Amino acid sequence: MDIKVALARMIEYESTLLDAAVAALLEDIGFEAQRGDRVLVKPNLVNSTNAAVSCTNPLVVRSACRWLLDQGARVTVADSPRLRLRRAGGPRFRSGAGAQ
């Protein structure tokens, strides 16, 4: 199996260029999402109480989800079953990119 990897150096994640950089990276590796495709985004959240130890910046996750949604994909963001979240009233992934 041929696995492609693409990297880009970003000075900071708050940049308006982040969406374009993430889109370029996904396109560089040849990732394609068609209208109606179901795509799981696994952001590698390792701790539900301390976002600082998460491995993927939430803004990068948001940009990836935006790109996928723009392609017409149905996006789910999920992670490890070891991530302990309270059931009622617990912390939830908050949508900022149209994901549900």
Phi, psi and omega per residue, in radians:
M1 nan 2.338 3.121
D2 -1.585 2.021 3.138
I3 -1.887 2.158 -3.137
K4 -1.802 2.498 3.121
V5 -2.289 2.444 3.081
A6 -2.292 2.461 -3.135
L7 -2.235 2.607 3.030
A8 -2.509 2.415 3.090
R9 -1.567 2.188 3.084
M10 -2.027 2.326 3.124
I11 -1.195 -0.681 3.091
E12 -2.728 2.661 -3.047
Y13 -1.434 -0.235 -3.108
E14 -1.355 -0.102 -3.052
S15 -1.089 2.553 3.048
T16 -1.217 -0.185 3.139
L17 -1.485 -0.123 -3.063
L18 -1.081 -0.801 3.131
D19 -1.008 -0.769 -3.135
A20 -1.158 -0.681 3.138
A21 -1.148 -0.774 3.128
V22 -1.120 -0.751 3.110
A23 -1.048 -0.774 -3.136
A24 -1.101 -0.711 3.131
L25 -1.122 -0.787 3.140
L26 -1.110 -0.685 3.115
E27 -1.237 -0.639 3.128
D28 -1.059 -0.625 -3.134
I29 -1.517 0.009 3.098
G30 1.383 0.345 3.124
F31 -1.249 2.304 3.131
E32 -2.210 2.425 3.033
A33 -2.235 2.243 3.136
Q34 -1.745 2.772 3.072
R35 -0.957 2.225 3.110
G36 1.577 -0.197 3.081
D37 -1.070 2.479 3.051
R38 -1.706 2.144 -3.067
V39 -2.184 2.265 3.061
L40 -1.711 2.173 3.041
V41 -1.799 2.060 -3.132
K42 -1.918 1.774 -3.018
P43 -1.431 0.013 3.127
N44 1.097 0.909 3.046
L45 -1.403 2.095 -3.051
V46 -1.849 -0.095 -3.096
N47 -2.700 2.111 -3.083
S48 -1.350 -0.228 -3.081
T49 -1.892 -0.140 -3.101
N50 -2.458 1.629 -3.097
A51 -1.081 -0.384 -3.107
A52 -1.125 -0.425 -3.134
V53 -1.667 0.064 3.055
S54 -1.226 2.594 -3.066
C55 -1.526 -0.327 -3.116
T56 -2.103 2.185 3.116
N57 -1.092 2.299 -3.130
P58 -1.014 -0.490 3.115
L59 -1.211 -0.558 3.069
V60 -1.216 -0.723 3.085
V61 -1.045 -0.790 3.136
R62 -1.051 -0.760 3.138
S63 -1.116 -0.716 3.107
A64 -1.114 -0.749 3.118
C65 -1.114 -0.704 3.104
R66 -1.038 -0.799 -3.134
W67 -1.078 -0.804 3.135
L68 -1.072 -0.769 3.124
L69 -1.113 -0.660 3.096
D70 -1.108 -0.485 3.101
Q71 -1.406 -0.165 -3.135
G72 1.667 0.130 -3.129
A73 -1.287 2.716 3.008
R74 -1.703 2.011 -2.959
V75 -1.816 2.337 2.987
T76 -2.143 2.304 3.052
V77 -1.864 2.128 -3.101
A78 -2.613 2.865 -3.140
D79 -2.582 -2.851 -3.030
S80 -1.001 2.462 3.053
P81 -1.155 -0.225 3.095
R82 -1.322 -0.255 3.109
L83 -1.221 1.951 -3.046
R84 -1.606 1.974 3.078
L85 -2.054 2.497 3.074
R86 -1.184 2.481 -3.113
R87 -1.210 -1.149 -3.071
A88 -1.573 2.119 3.077
G89 1.281 0.187 -3.119
G90 -1.349 3.031 3.122
P91 -1.125 2.497 3.139
R92 -2.318 2.699 3.007
F93 -1.121 2.220 -3.106
R94 -1.743 2.286 -3.103
S95 -1.373 2.241 3.034
G96 -2.282 -0.002 -3.063
A97 -2.196 0.276 3.136
G98 1.594 -0.024 3.115
A99 -1.304 2.670 -3.141
Q100 -2.111 nan nan
